[in-house]
Amino acid sequence: MKIVDPNNPIPKYLQISAWLRESILMGRYETGQKLPSEIELARMCGVNRNTLRQAIAELNDQGMLKKVKGLGTFVTASEPVALRHKLNRISSFGQELSRAGFQEKTRLLEKGYEIPPKQVSQNLLLNTDSEVIAIRRLRTGKNIPLIYEETYLPVDLFDGILDMNLTGSMYRIFTEDFNISLARCEQTIKAVNLNKKMAALLGVKKNTAALYMESVTYNDHNIPVEVLCCYFRGDKYAFEVELGQYHLSQ
């Protein structure tokens, strides 16, 4: 069987990581088992060790493999470990990444004033020609791009925010620097395929499946204070919600 097809446009290391993942899921390599050496795997795949190491690193980042210095590479899970975002409360993505053991880092891409899309204006109860504060960021964990987010804020509520450090928790800034109480949040989630620009930002191929979430957050006076639009890597994130007891409708 040919593991790597040189005519396949998918990078060789991704072909190898897909093969290894399938081998683990099929039980060829079980949890706790040591993989063949890098030299042997590289020979089996017909690639150099650098390419093989890229494939190992991909599954290591997903929590399926773990390299132990001096001993080799071991299977740690039979399926990729997904980050979980709970939908039962307003929460900080940065805090969730930290709790999952990911070293979180935020890269500020753009900030400024602009006329937003019509839907954003409507959600913020603004005229369609009103400017908002727009902030675009890329959230990473263990140097892996995980979330691209666009934050839209009413100008009158957040005067001066563009002069602040915007690589930390936005919700901390809202509550501590602007004394805004975040009372509730409405979220809409759907599956999407990433366009070329978004795929490049998240480090995946164009048309890769992803999750898109749009959130409208309100203060304790029921005034919308933020519209947040996020793209989550579909292979890294799962959403979790707890439902109450079922009641038969009368």
C-alpha positions as a printed NumPy array, in Angstrom:
array([[  0.   ,   0.   ,   0.   ],
       [  1.248,   3.459,  -0.927],
       [  1.001,   5.763,   2.079],
       [  2.116,   8.95 ,   0.317],
       [  0.946,   9.837,  -3.173],
       [  3.401,  12.364,  -4.716],
       [  0.693,  13.439,  -7.189],
       [ -1.728,  14.334,  -4.406],
       [ -1.864,  18.135,  -3.823],
       [ -2.287,  17.543,  -0.073],
       [  1.106,  18.044,   1.665],
       [  2.953,  14.795,   2.343],
       [  3.028,  15.303,   6.1  ],
       [ -0.765,  15.66 ,   6.17 ],
       [ -1.149,  12.458,   4.139],
       [  1.054,  10.686,   6.684],
       [ -0.771,  12.13 ,   9.709],
       [ -4.103,  11.062,   8.15 ],
       [ -2.733,   7.527,   7.655],
       [ -1.414,   7.363,  11.216],
       [ -4.698,   8.701,  12.584],
       [ -6.64 ,   6.055,  10.661],
       [ -4.229,   3.36 ,  11.853],
       [ -4.838,   4.394,  15.456],
       [ -8.624,   4.583,  15.034],
       [ -8.615,   1.123,  13.367],
       [ -6.652,  -0.325,  16.299],
       [ -3.402,  -1.037,  14.468],
       [ -1.652,   1.097,  17.064],
       [ -3.37 ,   1.036,  20.459],
       [ -3.347,   3.56 ,  23.287],
       [ -0.073,   3.288,  25.183],
       [  1.697,   1.497,  22.317],
       [  5.009,   2.754,  20.991],
       [  5.145,   3.622,  17.306],
       [  7.935,   2.345,  15.042],
       [ 11.018,   4.573,  15.053],
       [ 11.1  ,   7.755,  12.968],
       [ 13.66 ,   6.135,  10.665],
       [ 11.401,   3.128,  10.082],
       [  8.255,   5.217,   9.599],
       [ 10.047,   7.546,   7.187],
       [ 11.19 ,   4.514,   5.189],
       [  7.654,   3.059,   5.158],
       [  6.261,   6.376,   3.906],
       [  9.073,   7.096,   1.471],
       [  9.827,  10.549,   2.921],
       [ 12.635,  12.215,   4.821],
       [ 12.606,  12.442,   8.621],
       [ 11.707,  16.138,   8.655],
       [  8.478,  15.415,   6.784],
       [  7.762,  12.498,   9.094],
       [  8.355,  14.687,  12.141],
       [  5.842,  17.226,  10.813],
       [  3.234,  14.466,  10.649],
       [  4.056,  13.339,  14.198],
       [  3.84 ,  16.938,  15.43 ],
       [  0.382,  17.303,  13.858],
       [ -0.993,  14.371,  15.858],
       [  0.955,  15.405,  18.938],
       [ -0.856,  18.768,  18.837],
       [ -4.182,  16.937,  18.533],
       [ -3.423,  14.876,  21.644],
       [ -3.191,  11.527,  19.851],
       [  0.576,  11.064,  20.134],
       [  3.268,  11.997,  22.651],
       [  7.016,  12.06 ,  22.12 ],
       [  9.059,  10.91 ,  25.118],
       [ 12.687,  11.965,  24.956],
       [ 14.985,   8.983,  24.633],
       [ 12.125,   6.483,  24.428],
       [ 10.147,   7.262,  21.269],
       [  6.614,   8.228,  20.276],
       [  3.589,   6.724,  22.019],
       [ -0.145,   6.635,  21.286],
       [ -1.932,   8.644,  23.982],
       [ -5.521,   8.668,  22.677],
       [ -7.626,   6.786,  20.163],
       [ -9.206,   9.973,  18.827],
       [ -8.221,  13.645,  18.609],
       [ -8.746,  15.717,  21.732],
       [-11.092,  18.598,  20.917],
       [-11.263,  21.818,  22.835],
       [-14.72 ,  22.295,  24.3  ],
       [-16.586,  25.573,  24.469],
       [-19.494,  25.479,  26.917],
       [-22.603,  27.338,  25.822],
       [-24.34 ,  27.596,  29.201],
       [-22.616,  30.842,  30.248],
       [-20.628,  33.822,  28.967],
       [-17.005,  32.74 ,  29.016],
       [-13.57 ,  33.831,  27.882],
       [-11.946,  31.753,  25.139],
       [ -8.555,  32.557,  26.647],
       [ -9.571,  31.055,  29.984],
       [-10.935,  27.94 ,  28.259],
       [ -7.679,  27.435,  26.359],
       [ -5.659,  27.817,  29.554],
       [ -7.857,  25.318,  31.412],
       [ -7.316,  22.837,  28.559],
       [ -3.554,  23.171,  28.956],
       [ -3.013,  25.302,  25.853],
       [ -0.59 ,  28.202,  26.084],
       [ -2.893,  30.895,  24.736],
       [ -1.666,  33.754,  22.585],
       [ -3.655,  36.432,  20.787],
       [ -2.445,  38.272,  17.698],
       [ -4.062,  41.614,  16.942],
       [ -4.681,  41.842,  13.195],
       [ -6.66 ,  45.066,  12.75 ],
       [ -8.358,  47.749,  14.823],
       [-10.15 ,  50.964,  13.985],
       [-13.451,  52.647,  13.141],
       [-15.601,  51.443,  10.246],
       [-19.124,  51.073,   8.898],
       [-20.045,  47.478,   9.777],
       [-22.204,  44.983,   7.866],
       [-25.923,  45.735,   8.055],
       [-26.598,  42.763,  10.343],
       [-24.078,  44.056,  12.881],
       [-25.67 ,  47.532,  12.875],
       [-29.086,  45.988,  13.453],
       [-27.836,  43.806,  16.312],
       [-26.236,  46.833,  17.996],
       [-29.411,  48.904,  17.41 ],
       [-27.47 ,  51.459,  15.333],
       [-28.234,  53.303,  12.108],
       [-26.778,  51.586,   9.055],
       [-24.427,  54.53 ,   8.44 ],
       [-23.1  ,  54.622,  12.03 ],
       [-19.459,  53.757,  12.644],
       [-18.436,  51.105,  15.155],
       [-15.161,  50.05 ,  16.712],
       [-13.887,  46.962,  14.881],
       [-11.197,  44.665,  16.299],
       [ -9.92 ,  41.571,  14.479],
       [ -7.798,  38.998,  16.285],
       [ -6.358,  35.503,  15.808],
       [ -6.37 ,  33.227,  18.861],
       [ -3.78 ,  30.456,  19.054],
       [ -2.942,  27.65 ,  21.474],
       [  0.43 ,  25.896,  21.437],
       [  1.15 ,  28.048,  18.363],
       [ -1.797,  26.453,  16.521],
       [ -4.331,  28.887,  14.986],
       [ -7.679,  28.034,  16.595],
       [-10.079,  30.973,  16.351],
       [-10.412,  34.017,  14.115],
       [-12.647,  36.647,  15.664],
       [-14.139,  39.995,  14.723],
       [-15.411,  42.201,  17.547],
       [-17.788,  45.107,  16.856],
       [-18.461,  47.667,  19.606],
       [-20.604,  50.828,  19.911],
       [-18.334,  53.883,  19.788],
       [-20.13 ,  55.737,  22.59 ],
       [-19.643,  52.896,  25.099],
       [-15.983,  52.167,  24.436],
       [-14.242,  55.498,  23.908],
       [-10.479,  54.971,  24.279],
       [-10.436,  51.183,  23.944],
       [ -8.308,  51.328,  20.783],
       [ -5.457,  52.781,  22.852],
       [ -5.452,  49.771,  25.185],
       [ -3.652,  46.439,  24.969],
       [ -6.101,  44.283,  23.   ],
       [ -4.224,  40.969,  23.142],
       [ -5.772,  39.887,  26.444],
       [ -9.327,  39.203,  27.572],
       [-11.788,  41.615,  25.99 ],
       [-14.399,  40.728,  28.607],
       [-11.977,  41.705,  31.369],
       [-11.535,  45.087,  29.664],
       [-15.31 ,  45.505,  29.334],
       [-15.954,  44.801,  33.003],
       [-12.9  ,  46.298,  34.689],
       [-12.077,  49.319,  32.501],
       [-15.55 ,  50.272,  31.289],
       [-17.59 ,  48.986,  34.233],
       [-19.979,  47.097,  31.953],
       [-21.909,  44.181,  33.403],
       [-22.235,  41.328,  30.882],
       [-25.692,  39.981,  31.669],
       [-26.594,  37.672,  28.793],
       [-25.55 ,  36.55 ,  25.34 ],
       [-27.424,  35.268,  22.281],
       [-25.411,  32.932,  20.048],
       [-26.007,  31.49 ,  16.595],
       [-23.786,  28.636,  15.386],
       [-23.553,  27.069,  11.948],
       [-21.213,  24.903,   9.889],
       [-19.291,  26.64 ,   7.099],
       [-16.528,  25.982,   4.605],
       [-13.626,  28.405,   4.905],
       [-12.775,  30.75 ,   2.07 ],
       [ -9.173,  31.204,   0.955],
       [ -8.434,  34.131,   3.286],
       [ -9.96 ,  32.552,   6.386],
       [ -8.366,  29.171,   5.675],
       [ -4.928,  30.79 ,   5.405],
       [ -5.402,  32.542,   8.766],
       [ -6.39 ,  29.277,  10.459],
       [ -3.649,  27.251,   8.769],
       [ -5.877,  24.859,   6.83 ],
       [ -6.874,  24.263,   3.215],
       [ -9.517,  26.303,   1.41 ],
       [-13.053,  24.895,   1.866],
       [-12.079,  23.112,   5.086],
       [-15.089,  22.603,   7.361],
       [-15.299,  24.996,  10.302],
       [-17.738,  26.334,  12.865],
       [-19.012,  29.907,  12.677],
       [-20.52 ,  31.58 ,  15.728],
       [-22.159,  34.991,  15.965],
       [-22.758,  36.344,  19.465],
       [-24.646,  39.41 ,  20.652],
       [-23.839,  40.309,  24.262],
       [-26.096,  42.53 ,  26.389],
       [-25.479,  44.514,  29.555],
       [-27.697,  44.473,  32.655],
       [-29.941,  47.113,  31.077],
       [-30.598,  44.82 ,  28.097],
       [-28.552,  47.052,  25.776],
       [-26.385,  45.257,  23.166],
       [-22.72 ,  46.074,  23.866],
       [-20.884,  43.689,  21.537],
       [-21.286,  41.673,  18.369],
       [-18.668,  38.938,  18.1  ],
       [-18.18 ,  36.89 ,  14.911],
       [-15.872,  33.87 ,  15.241],
       [-14.553,  31.117,  13.008],
       [-13.406,  27.983,  14.862],
       [-11.26 ,  25.254,  13.334],
       [-13.599,  22.304,  12.949],
       [-10.878,  19.764,  13.717],
       [ -9.946,  21.463,  16.99 ],
       [-13.174,  22.648,  18.574],
       [-16.389,  21.148,  19.909],
       [-19.329,  22.98 ,  21.475],
       [-20.893,  21.625,  24.633],
       [-24.305,  22.465,  26.098],
       [-26.228,  21.01 ,  29.043],
       [-29.991,  20.623,  28.574],
       [-32.653,  20.541,  31.242],
       [-35.299,  17.913,  31.923],
       [-37.712,  16.935,  29.157],
       [-41.351,  17.896,  29.715],
       [-44.17 ,  16.552,  27.594],
       [-46.047,  19.409,  25.938],
       [-49.69 ,  19.675,  26.941]])
